[in-house]
Amino acid sequence: MSDTSLRIAQETHETMARWAFAIGAISDHGIRVRVLAERLASVPPDAHEPLEEALLERVLERTDNAAVTLLAWVGLRAAERCLKEAAFSPPEIDWGGRPLALGERKTLARTADRRLLDRALRDPHPDVVREVLLNPRLLELDVTRLCATPRISPVIVARVLTSTRWVSRAAVLRATVLNPASPEELTSLIVGLADLEDLRAVEGDRRISLKTRDRAANMLARSQTLR
């Protein structure tokens, strides 16, 4: 590596250290996401991936505030995916009785009826899923199973990870990173929070995106040097 490359890498790590210190001092996840978005908007787009890598390195080293900063990054990328697919609007859907419009399905997603709650979780529209994710009767097991669903729509995964209530749940993150249907821009970040067993599983599953597998392999190799 040239002197210039070394200097740039050092500056990137120093920038990420400052960001993590500032973002980690914020107690509210939503505000962390907004602050991170402002920080990323202040640097060129080609600097984003090196900053991601620097943050993953800090998570691996268990540096203060690194994990919560990474969760903010996950939340931001998930929100961007939701905005990208905001125009998605399937027709009326039959829940087993008559065709239901989007507004009706969103209302039913707030129900205390377990049968309707289970049906709402299988709805293809992210706005319905957003409502059911707010339902106090929803269990972590429900969300974990949703994120582990084969061929789950990427925007549904993203909607789950925009939820302050669920984005930090280890079981939900594990189900997401191990599911080949999950979008790469999220799994390539979440892999930074995986344990060694799951890193090995990700690295060895060719159905998972190459970027995510490469990061898992790099983290496994790096973890050996930190022992």
N, C-alpha and C positions, 0 to 999 in steps of 0.2 A: 504494500500500500504506500502510495506517495505521501510526501509531507502535506500536500494540499488535501488529499483524501483524509488523512489522519486529522487535520485541523477541522475539516467539515464534520467528520464523525464526532469529534469532541464537542464542537459547537451544538450539534444536534442533541447529544446527550445532556448538555448543560441546559439547553432550552427545555427539554422534556422534564428535567429535574425541577426547573422553575415552575413549569405548568402544573406538575403533579403536586408540588407544595401548595400552590394557590388553590387548585381545584379540590385537593384533599381537605383543605381547611373549611370547605363549604359543607354544611350538614345536609342540605336538601339535594336529592339526586337530580331533580328537574333543573335546578339552578346550575348544578355541575355541568349538565349537558349543554345548557345555553352558553355558559362561560367557555367550554371547550369549543363550541361552534364558532364563537367570536375569535378565539385564539387561532383556530385553523384557517379562518377567513383572512387572517392577517399575514399568512405566509403563502408562498406559491404552492399550487397543487402538487408539484413534483416533490415537495418536501414532506408530504403527508405520510407516505410509506416509510421513509427513514425514521420519522418520528414514532410511527407505530412500532417499528422494530426496537427503537430505543426504549419505548414504554414496556414492551414485552420483556426486554432484558431486565428492567427494573422490577417487574413482577416476579421474574425468576429469582432474582436476588433478594426478594421479600423487602424491598425498599418501602419506607413509609409512604402511604397514600397511593402507591402504584396500582393496587387492585381496584380501589374505588374510582380512580381515574380511568382505568381500562373499562370498567362497567359504564362510565359516562360515555366512553367512545362507542361501546356497543349500543347504548341507547340512542346516540346520535345517528349512527349508521342505520339502525332499525327505523328511526323516524324518517330518514331520507328515503328508504325503500318504500315506506307507507305513502309518502308524498308522491313518489314516482308512479305509484299505482293507484292514486286517489280516484282516477276516473273509472275504475273498475265498478261495474254495476250490473250484476246478473239479473235476470228476470225474476218474477215471482217464483217462489220455491214452495213445494208441497211438503209440509212437515208430517204428513200422514192423515190429513183431513181434507183441507182445501188449500189452494195456492195462497201463500201469504206474501204480502208486500214487505219491503225492507223495514218500514216503520213498525209494522206489526211484529216482525221477528225481533227487532231491537227491544221492543217492550217485553216480549216473552222471555228474552234473555235475562231480564231482571227478576224473574219469578223465583219463588221458593220451592216450586215443584221440581223435584229431582229429575223426573222424566223429561220435562221441557228443558231443564238445564243441560242435560246430556245431549239433547238434540241441538241446542244452540251452539254447543262446542263443535259440532260437526258442520255448522253452516259455512258456506264458502266465502261469505262476505266479511271482510275485516272489521266493518263497523258493528256487526252483530257480535263478533268475537270480542271486540273492545268492551261492549256492554257486559258480556258474560264474565270477562276478566275482573270486572268491578263488583261482581255479585259476591256478597259476604259468605254465601254458602259454598262457594267454589273451593275445592281442596287442592293442595299442592300435587297430590297424586293425579288429579284430573288434568292439570296443566302439563305435568310431566308426560303423561300418556299422549296428550295432544302433540307435544313437541317431538315425540318419538314416532308419530304416525308416518308410515311409508308414503311417499309421494305427497306429503303435505305441501300446500302452496307456500312459496317463499314469503309472500306478504302476510300470511297468517303467523308464521314464525316471527316476522318483524313486529307484528302487532303485539305479540306476547312480550317481546323484549323492549317495547316502549313503555311497558307497565312498571311503574315504580314498585308495585307490590311483588312482582314476580321476577324481575331481571336479576336480582341478587340471589335467587334460590339455587343452591348448588345442584339439586336434582334436575331442575329445569334446564340449567346450562349444560349439564352432562348429557341429557337427552338430546339437546340441540346439536351439540358438537359431534355426537356419535351418529347422527342421522344424515345420511348422504343427500337427503332432499333439502336440507337446510342451506340457505344462501351463503356463498363463499365469503362475502364481505362481513358476515357475522361470525361464521365458524373460524375464520382466520384470526379473529380477535379473541373469541372465547377460548380457543385452544390454549391461550396463555394462562388460563385459570385451571386447566386440567391437571390431574395428578399423574404420576408416572405410568400407572396401569392404563389410564385412558389415552395418554400420549402414545403409548405403544399400539393401542387399538386403532387410533386415528392413523398413525403412520402406516399400518399394515392393511388398511381398508382402501383398496383402489377405487371404490365408488365415491369416496370423499375427494373433494377438489384437490388438485395438485398443490396449490398454494398453502392450503391448510395442512396437508401432509408434510410438506417441506418444513413448515414452521414447527410442526410436532417433532420432526427428526432433529431440527436444529436445537430445539429446547431439550430434547433428550441428551444430545451430545453435550450441550452446555451444562446440563445438570451434573454430568459426571465430573466436570472440572471444578464445580462448586462444592463437591463433597469434602 
